[in-house]
Amino acid sequence: MESGLGKGNGTQGVGKLRFWIIFAGGIAVGVIGFLGFHFTIMDGYTNSLAMCTSCHEMDGVYEEYQKSVHYKNPSGVRVVCSSCHVPHGKGVTDYIDKFLDKAIVGGRHLYHHVVGTYPDKASFEKARYRLAQQVIENMRGRDSRECRQCHTYEAMQFADQQRSAANKHEKMMKDGTKTCIDCHMGIAHEEPTEPSEPEK
């Protein structure tokens, strides 16, 4: 009788130990998986300039960006594609926003690259006005939040700006009727002209 009870307790002990080993292993795999996902997909290589410019469709816009103040400037601060085109923030909702943006917008880019929608620069340029409008509307919808990660009214020295720019920035700071992209389109890429004929 006693030996039977002892065996039962031993089996329960082994069962509990197995449970905790599996539980701890699951937590470890989850944490490692999340960190791997975060540093490769969310904030790693997919946010890099090398990744963003690896497709031939980006050749023209990359050349324009290299001539812009966001690429080279007196302060030596370089803004890369993801700085403007990927949602920022450290909160949970920001993280979800970034994930959805990468899945939807990034997935769309990948799809068009794979199926060859824009096989050459001419075909990309033909669609460029429409594509630019999508980006501009997205930035407007986010109140140019990515611009504001670096540029804030509170940090601006209006006295050092041209009078016209200072007046507009001060007005915008007070009434907020426009957002950065409304005045600063074409700051990193040439603003495409609206085609005279609709895109086919």
N, C-alpha and C positions, 0 to 999 in steps of 0.2 A: 504493500500500500504506500509506504513512505517513498520507496524508490520510484513508483509511478508518478507521484506528485513532483518529485525532483526532476523527472524527465520533462513533464509538462512545463514547469517553470523555465527549464533550459531552452525548450523549443520556443516559448514566448519571448525569451531574451534574444534569441537569434532572429526571430521575426521582427522585433523592434529595431534591432541593430540594422537589419536589412532595410527596413523602412527608412531610417535616418540616413543611411548611406545613399539610397536612391534619391531621397529628398535633397540632401546636400549636393549630390551629383547633378540633379535637375537644376538647382539654383546656380551652380557653377557654370553649367552649359548655357543657361539663360543669360547670365551676366557676360560670359565670353562672347556669346552670339550677338548680344546687344552692342557690346563695345566694338566688335568686328564690323557690324552693320553701320554703327555710328561713324567710325573712323575711316571706313572705305566708301560707303554709299552716301551718308548724310553730310559729313564734314571732311571727308578725305579726298581721294583722287577725283571723284565726280565734281568737286568744287574747284578743281585746279584749272589754271589757264591751259595747260597741256591737253587736258581732257576736252575742254570746250572748243579748242581750235583744231582738234584732231580730224574732223570731218571736212571734206573739200568745200562743202557749202559755206563754211565760215571763212574761207580764204579772203574774200573781199572785205567783209566787215572787220576781220582781224587787222588787215592793212590800214583801214580807217582808224581803228582804235589805237594803233601804234603811233599815229600822228596826233593823237588827242592829249589833252592835259591830264587825263586819267592814267595814261601810260607813262608819260615822262613829264616831270615838272620840277620847279626849283626846290621844293621840299623833299623830293625823293620818295614820296608816298605813291605806291602803285595800287590802283584799284583793278581787280580782275573781274571777269564776266560775272561770276557768282555774287560779287559784291552788289551788283545792281539788279541781276536777274533772278536771284534766289531769295526767298523770304528769310529774314533774320529773326533773332530773338532766342531767349533761353527758356521760356515757359513751355508748359506742356502743349498749349494750343498753338504756340509758335512752331513747335516741333512737328505737330500734326500738319500744320499749314505747309511747312517745308517739305514734308514727306509727300503730301498730295501734289504739290507743285512739281516736285521731281518726278513723281509717277506719271502725272498727266502730261505736263509740258515736255519733260525729258523723254517720256515714252513716245509722244507724238514726233519729236525730232528724230528719234531712233527709227521709228517706223518709216518716215519719209526718206531717211538715208538708206535704209535697207531696200525699200522698193524702188529707189532711184527716181523720186519725184523731181529732183533738181539735179540732173546729170552734169550740168555745166553752169558756168557763171551767168550766162545769158538767161537760162531758165529760172535761176534764183532771182536775178534782177527783175524779171518780169513779174514775179510774185511778191517782190520786196515791199511794195507800198502796203499791200494787204497784211503782210506779216508784221510790218512795223506798227500798223494800227492796232493789231492785237496786243502787242507789247505795251504800247502807249496806254491803251484802255486798262490793261492789267495794272500798270503803275498808277494810273489815276484812281482806280478802284481801291488801291492800297494806300492812297494819299501819299504816294512817293516815299513810303516808309523806308525803303532801302537807301534812298538818298540821305534821309534824315539820320541814318546810322552814323554817318560821318559829318554831315552838315546840319548844324542846329542854329536857329536864330539867336539863341542865348550866347553862343560862342562867337558870333559874327562881330567884327569891328566895323561898324557901318561907316565910320570916319575914313577908313582906308579903302572903301569901295568907291567906284564911280558914283557920282551923285544920283543918276537915274536908277542904278541898281540898288543903292542904299534906300532910296525913297520907296521903291517897289518892295524890297524885303521888309522894311518897317511896316508898310501898309499890310502886307501879307501876314506878318506876325500878329497884327491886331485883328484883322477881319477874317483871314483864312479862306477867302473865296476861291483861291486857285491853289494848285499844288505844284511842286517843283517842275514836273515834266511839262506843264503848260508853257513855261517860259524857256526851259532848257532842253528842248528837243534838239537833237543833232550835236550834243556836247561830246559824245564819244563816237558816234557814227553819223555819217552824212544823212541828212533827212531826205528820204526818197520822195520824188515828185509824184503827184497823183497822175496815173496814166490817163491819156485822152480816151482810150478805148477800154472797156471792161476786160478783165483778165479772163482768158478762156481755159 
